[in-house]
Amino acid sequence: MESRLFREDSYTASGKGDRLPKLRKLAGPTDEQAIAKRLREARLRRGLMQTDLAASLGIDQSLISEYERGVVRVHGTLLAAFARELKVSADELLGLKRSRRNGDAEHDPRLARRLQLIRKLPKRDKQALLRSIDNFLRGAGVLSDLSDKRRA
C-alpha cells in the first residue's frame, strides 16, 4: 500500500492536484509606516541621534534611517534590541500597547539629548551644573523653596 504523504506528485507546485497551502496576506498590526513612526519617536524621546543608536546596536546608520522611513521591515530580534536600547517595550513599538510618556524631556528631543550628556559628566561637574541651573531658575522666578527642599 503506497503512502499518500510521500507520493511524488502530492506536493507539486504546478499542475492539477496542487496541495501546497495558499499564501494569504498577513492579517495583523504590521503597518510598517506606523512602526517606523513609533521607532523614530522613541529614539527622539531618548534624545538619541541615528548614529548613536546604530553604534549601540552595531548596525549602520543608513539602516536605522530605512527602518524609520518604513522602507525596510524590522526583524523580530532587532525589534527586541531596539526596545531594549530605547527603554520601551516591543509592544509599544508594534503599537500593541500605549506608549509610556512621563516627563517633559521626552517631548523635547534637544532637552533629552542634553540630559543624556549631563548623565555622563563626573559627579562634581553635575553638581556645579545643577547649581547653575537652580540659580538661573530662581532668577527667572520659577524655582520655589519647595522645589529646593524636594531636591535635597
N, C-alpha and C positions, 0 to 999 in steps of 0.2 A: 504494500500500500504506500503510495507516494505521498509525502507530506506536502500540504498546500503552502506552508510557510516558506519552504525553501525552493519552490519551483522557480526556474529561471525567469519565466515570463510574469511572475506575480508582482514584481517591483520594478517594472519598466517605466521609464519616463515618457514613452511615446506609444502611440497606437492604442488600440482598444484594451480594456482591462487594466487601465492605469489605476493603481491602488495607492499612489502617493497622496498624502494629505494635501488639500488645497491650502495655499498661503492666504492668510487673511490679514487685513490691516490691523495693526496693533490698536487695541481699544484701551485707553487709559490716560492718565495725566502726564503725557510725554511731549507737551508742546515745547519744542526746542527753544523758540524765541522767549517764552516765559521763563524757562530755566536759565537761559542766558542772562536775562534781565535781573533775576534774583541773584545770580552768581556775581554779576557786576556790582549790584547794590551792596551785597555782603562785603565784597572787597573794599568798596569805598567807605562803608561804615567803619571798617577796621583801620582805615587810613593807609591802606597799602597801595603801592603802585603795582602795575602788572609785572614789572621786572622783579620786585621784591617777592611777590607770590610765586612767580616762576622759579626763582632761585631757591626758595624754601621747599618747593615741590620737586626740584631737579628736572624741570622741563623748560622748553624755550618760551620766551615771552610772546612770540608770534602765535603760539598755540593757545595761550591764555586769551589773546585777542580774538582768535577764531571761536573759542568756546563762548566768550562773552557776546559775540555777534550772532551766535546760533548757527554758524557755518558748519561747525563740527559737533557731532553728538558726544557728550561726555560719557566716558566709560564708567561703569559702576565702581571699580576700585579707585579711580581718580576722583569720582564724586565724593567718596568717603574721605580721601586725602584733602580735597577742597574744604569739606565740612570741618575737618579737624583743624586745619590751618586758619580758617575764618571764624572758628569758635561758634559755629551754628550746627544744627542737625541736618543730616542729609534730607530728612523730611521737609525741612524749611526750604532747602534749595529746590526740591522737587515740587514744592507747593502743596504738599500734603498736610502741612502744619503751618499755622501763622507764625510769622517772624517775630522774635522777641526783640523789642526795641525799647531799651531803657537808657535814658541819658541823652542830653543834647549833643554830646560829642558825636554820637552816631549819625546825626543829621547833618553835621558839618565835617566833611572829609578832611579839610585842612586842619581843623582843630584835632581831629582824631589822629592824624599823622603826627602833629606836634606832640601830642600826649605820648604817643608811641616812642618818639625820640627822647622825650623827657624821662621816660622809664629807664632808658639806657644810661642816663647820667649817673655819676657817683653820688652817694647819699648826700655828701656835703654840698655839691652843686645843686642838687634838687632842692635842698632846704633853702639855699640862697635864692633860687629862682622863685620858690613859693613865697618867701618873704617879700620879694619884689612885686609879685602878683598881688599879694594881700595889700601892700601899701598902695598900689595903683587902684585896686577896687575900693579901698577905704576913701581915697581921694575922689573917686567917682561917685561915692555915696551909695554903693551897692553892697558893701560888706558891713554887716552889723556886728555888734558884740556877740550876739547869739551865734553867728557863724564862726567866730573865733573860738568860742567855748566848745563847739561841736568838733572843731578841727583838732583840739588838744587831746 
